[in-house]
Amino acid sequence: MNIDIIGDIHGCYAEFEELTGKLGYNWNSGVPVHPDGRQLAFVGDLTDRGPESLKTTELVWELVRNRKFAFYVPGNHCNKLYRYLLGNKVQTKHGLETTVSEFLSLNQAQKDSFRDKFVGLYESAPLYHVLDQGKLVIAHAGIREDYIGKNNSKVKTFVLYGDITGQNNADGTPVRRDWARNYQGNTIIVYGHTPVKEPRVLNNTYNIDTGAVFGGALTALRYPEIELVSVPSSMPYVPEKFREIE
């Protein structure tokens, strides 16, 4: 299995295009295709805060659902957009407002099309992917070793939000424990969710959310080579968003 796993895009479509080009994909057909048959994988949080959330989502839908040669797991921002599109009452803040603004600018046919695509993408996605005969797991915020293979509500909360304590930081984001520090498994875990200035490699875990939407970089992990590849972000740098885990 040869795949390139990409961190939280958050609507940074231009960076995604540049990164896939750097990874050797060509866009001649309108979507990234690798000449050697490599596949893409996404750790979730395709939308919110960045300039092109809908375009990013529709491309991932095309790769995952229509052409069936990419992998996607949902992130917490994906979950919130999903609930919004179902008509549930959610607070349009923490980035969702940018995606909703894009969505509301569409005509009705475009809205219906986008809703159908995203709901289909979300509902067909596993909570986390177990790949390469169990050697690799892709989970948005990570996963504990004893949760692999399980899909209950506790696992869902962990995979979407991380090892949260129930307390909040000053900016309203939840305080998270450093689960990766205690991970002892042989399975490689690739995740994002918590922006870090550089990819964080610890105990067979790889945090590849390098804060593209906060002016950091968009990062991919090439598997099985275990090679990290990044492109710089064009977004304004927001240093306070790069927080150390407790």
C-alpha positions as CSV (number, residue, x, y, z in Angstrom):
1,M,0.0,0.0,0.0
2,N,1.4,3.4,-1.1
3,I,-0.5,6.4,0.2
4,D,0.1,10.0,0.9
5,I,-1.8,11.1,4.1
6,I,-2.6,14.8,4.2
7,G,-3.2,16.9,7.3
8,D,-6.1,19.2,8.1
9,I,-6.7,21.3,5.0
10,H,-9.4,23.6,6.4
11,G,-10.3,25.0,3.0
12,C,-6.7,25.8,1.9
13,Y,-7.2,24.5,-1.6
14,A,-4.2,26.3,-3.1
15,E,-1.9,24.7,-0.6
16,F,-3.4,21.3,-1.3
17,E,-2.9,21.7,-5.0
18,E,0.8,22.7,-4.4
19,L,1.4,19.8,-1.9
20,T,0.0,17.2,-4.2
21,G,2.1,18.6,-7.1
22,K,5.2,18.3,-4.8
23,L,4.2,14.7,-4.1
24,G,4.2,13.9,-7.8
25,Y,0.5,14.0,-8.6
26,N,-0.6,15.6,-11.9
27,W,-3.8,17.5,-12.3
28,N,-4.3,17.0,-16.1
29,S,-7.7,15.4,-15.5
30,G,-8.8,18.0,-13.1
31,V,-8.0,15.9,-10.0
32,P,-4.7,14.8,-8.5
33,V,-3.6,11.5,-10.0
34,H,-0.2,9.8,-9.3
35,P,1.6,8.2,-12.2
36,D,2.7,5.3,-9.9
37,G,-0.8,4.7,-8.6
38,R,-0.3,6.2,-5.1
39,Q,-3.4,7.1,-3.3
40,L,-4.3,10.1,-1.1
41,A,-5.8,10.0,2.4
42,F,-7.3,12.8,4.5
43,V,-7.3,13.1,8.2
44,G,-10.5,15.2,8.3
45,D,-11.3,18.8,8.8
46,L,-11.5,19.6,5.1
47,T,-13.5,22.8,5.8
48,D,-13.7,26.0,8.0
49,R,-11.6,29.1,8.3
50,G,-9.8,28.8,4.9
51,P,-10.9,30.4,1.7
52,E,-12.2,27.4,-0.4
53,S,-13.9,25.0,1.9
54,L,-16.6,23.9,-0.6
55,K,-14.1,23.4,-3.5
56,T,-11.9,21.3,-1.2
57,T,-14.8,19.2,-0.1
58,E,-16.1,18.6,-3.6
59,L,-12.7,17.5,-4.7
60,V,-12.4,15.0,-1.8
61,W,-15.9,13.7,-2.6
62,E,-14.8,13.2,-6.2
63,L,-11.6,11.3,-5.2
64,V,-13.2,9.2,-2.4
65,R,-16.8,8.6,-3.5
66,N,-16.8,8.9,-7.3
67,R,-13.4,7.6,-8.3
68,K,-12.9,5.5,-5.2
69,F,-9.1,6.0,-5.0
70,A,-8.7,8.0,-1.8
71,F,-9.4,7.6,1.9
72,Y,-11.2,10.0,4.2
73,V,-12.0,10.1,7.9
74,P,-14.1,12.8,9.4
75,G,-12.9,15.5,11.8
76,N,-14.8,17.5,14.4
77,H,-15.3,20.3,11.9
78,C,-16.7,17.8,9.4
79,N,-19.1,16.5,12.1
80,K,-20.3,20.0,12.8
81,L,-20.9,20.8,9.1
82,Y,-22.7,17.5,8.7
83,R,-25.1,18.4,11.6
84,Y,-25.6,21.9,10.1
85,L,-26.5,20.4,6.7
86,L,-29.0,18.0,8.3
87,G,-30.7,21.1,9.7
88,N,-29.6,20.5,13.3
89,K,-29.1,23.6,15.5
90,V,-25.4,24.2,15.7
91,Q,-23.4,27.4,16.5
92,T,-21.9,28.8,13.4
93,K,-18.6,29.9,14.9
94,H,-15.0,28.5,15.4
95,G,-14.7,28.6,11.6
96,L,-18.0,27.1,10.5
97,E,-19.2,30.6,9.7
98,T,-16.8,30.8,6.7
99,T,-18.1,27.5,5.2
100,V,-21.7,28.5,5.9
101,S,-21.1,31.8,4.2
102,E,-19.8,30.0,1.1
103,F,-22.8,27.6,1.2
104,L,-25.4,30.4,1.5
105,S,-24.0,32.1,-1.5
106,L,-25.0,29.2,-3.7
107,N,-28.2,28.9,-5.6
108,Q,-30.7,26.2,-4.5
109,A,-29.6,23.5,-7.0
110,Q,-25.9,24.1,-6.0
111,K,-26.9,23.9,-2.3
112,D,-28.7,20.6,-2.8
113,S,-25.8,19.2,-4.8
114,F,-23.2,20.2,-2.2
115,R,-25.4,18.9,0.7
116,D,-25.9,15.5,-1.0
117,K,-22.2,15.1,-1.7
118,F,-21.0,16.0,1.8
119,V,-23.6,14.0,3.6
120,G,-22.8,11.0,1.4
121,L,-19.1,11.5,2.0
122,Y,-19.5,11.8,5.8
123,E,-22.0,9.0,6.2
124,S,-20.0,6.5,4.1
125,A,-16.7,7.3,6.0
126,P,-15.5,5.1,8.8
127,L,-14.8,6.8,12.1
128,Y,-11.1,5.9,11.5
129,H,-9.3,3.8,8.8
130,V,-7.4,0.7,9.7
131,L,-5.1,0.0,6.7
132,D,-2.3,-2.2,5.4
133,Q,-3.4,-5.3,7.5
134,G,-3.5,-3.3,10.7
135,K,-0.1,-1.6,10.4
136,L,-1.6,1.8,9.9
137,V,-4.5,3.8,11.4
138,I,-5.7,7.2,10.3
139,A,-7.8,8.9,12.9
140,H,-8.6,12.6,13.0
141,A,-7.5,13.4,16.6
142,G,-5.7,10.1,17.2
143,I,-6.8,6.9,18.9
144,R,-5.7,4.9,22.0
145,E,-4.4,1.4,21.3
146,D,-7.2,-0.3,23.2
147,Y,-9.8,1.6,21.1
148,I,-8.6,0.3,17.8
149,G,-11.4,-2.0,16.4
150,K,-14.1,-0.4,18.6
151,N,-16.7,2.2,17.5
152,N,-18.7,3.2,20.6
153,S,-19.5,6.8,21.7
154,K,-16.4,7.0,23.9
155,V,-14.2,6.1,20.9
156,K,-16.0,8.6,18.6
157,T,-15.4,11.4,21.1
158,F,-11.7,10.5,21.3
159,V,-11.3,10.2,17.6
160,L,-13.0,13.5,16.8
161,Y,-11.8,15.7,19.7
162,G,-8.8,14.0,21.3
163,D,-8.3,13.0,24.9
164,I,-10.3,15.9,26.3
165,T,-10.5,16.7,30.0
166,G,-13.8,18.4,30.1
167,Q,-12.1,21.8,30.8
168,N,-11.6,24.6,28.3
169,N,-8.7,26.9,27.3
170,A,-9.1,30.6,27.4
171,D,-10.2,30.7,23.8
172,G,-13.0,28.1,24.4
173,T,-11.2,25.2,22.9
174,P,-11.1,22.0,25.0
175,V,-8.0,21.1,27.1
176,R,-6.5,17.8,25.7
177,R,-4.3,15.3,27.3
178,D,-1.2,14.1,25.5
179,W,-2.4,10.6,24.6
180,A,0.5,10.1,22.1
181,R,3.1,10.3,25.0
182,N,1.6,7.1,26.5
183,Y,1.0,5.2,23.2
184,Q,3.0,1.9,23.1
185,G,1.5,0.2,20.0
186,N,3.2,-1.1,16.9
187,T,0.5,0.3,14.7
188,I,1.4,3.6,13.2
189,I,-1.2,6.3,14.0
190,V,-1.5,9.3,11.7
191,Y,-3.6,12.1,12.9
192,G,-4.1,15.9,13.0
193,H,-6.6,18.1,14.9
194,T,-4.1,19.9,17.2
195,P,-2.0,22.4,15.2
196,V,1.8,22.0,15.7
197,K,4.6,24.1,14.3
198,E,6.4,21.0,13.0
199,P,5.1,17.5,12.5
200,R,5.1,15.8,15.9
201,V,6.6,12.3,15.8
202,L,6.3,10.3,19.0
203,N,5.9,6.6,19.8
204,N,4.8,5.5,16.4
205,T,2.3,8.4,16.2
206,Y,2.5,11.3,13.6
207,N,0.6,14.6,14.1
208,I,0.6,16.1,10.6
209,D,-1.7,19.1,11.3
210,T,0.9,21.8,10.9
211,G,-1.7,24.6,10.9
212,A,-2.1,25.4,7.2
213,V,-5.1,27.6,8.0
214,F,-3.2,29.5,10.7
215,G,-0.2,30.4,8.5
216,G,1.9,27.3,9.2
217,A,2.2,24.6,6.5
218,L,0.2,21.8,4.9
219,T,1.9,18.5,5.5
220,A,1.7,15.0,4.1
221,L,3.1,11.7,5.4
222,R,4.2,9.4,2.6
223,Y,3.5,5.7,3.6
224,P,5.2,3.3,3.8
225,E,8.3,5.4,3.2
226,I,7.5,7.5,6.4
227,E,8.6,10.7,4.7
228,L,7.2,14.0,5.7
229,V,6.5,16.6,2.9
230,S,5.2,20.1,3.5
231,V,4.4,23.3,1.6
232,P,4.1,26.7,3.4
233,S,0.8,28.3,4.0
234,S,-0.3,31.5,2.2
235,M,-2.6,32.4,5.2
236,P,-1.7,35.0,7.9
237,Y,0.4,33.5,10.8
238,V,-1.6,33.2,14.1
239,P,1.0,32.0,16.7
240,E,-1.5,31.5,19.5
241,K,-3.2,28.7,17.6
242,F,-0.1,26.5,17.9
243,R,-0.6,25.2,21.4
244,E,1.4,22.6,23.3
245,I,-0.6,19.6,24.6
246,E,-0.9,19.2,28.3
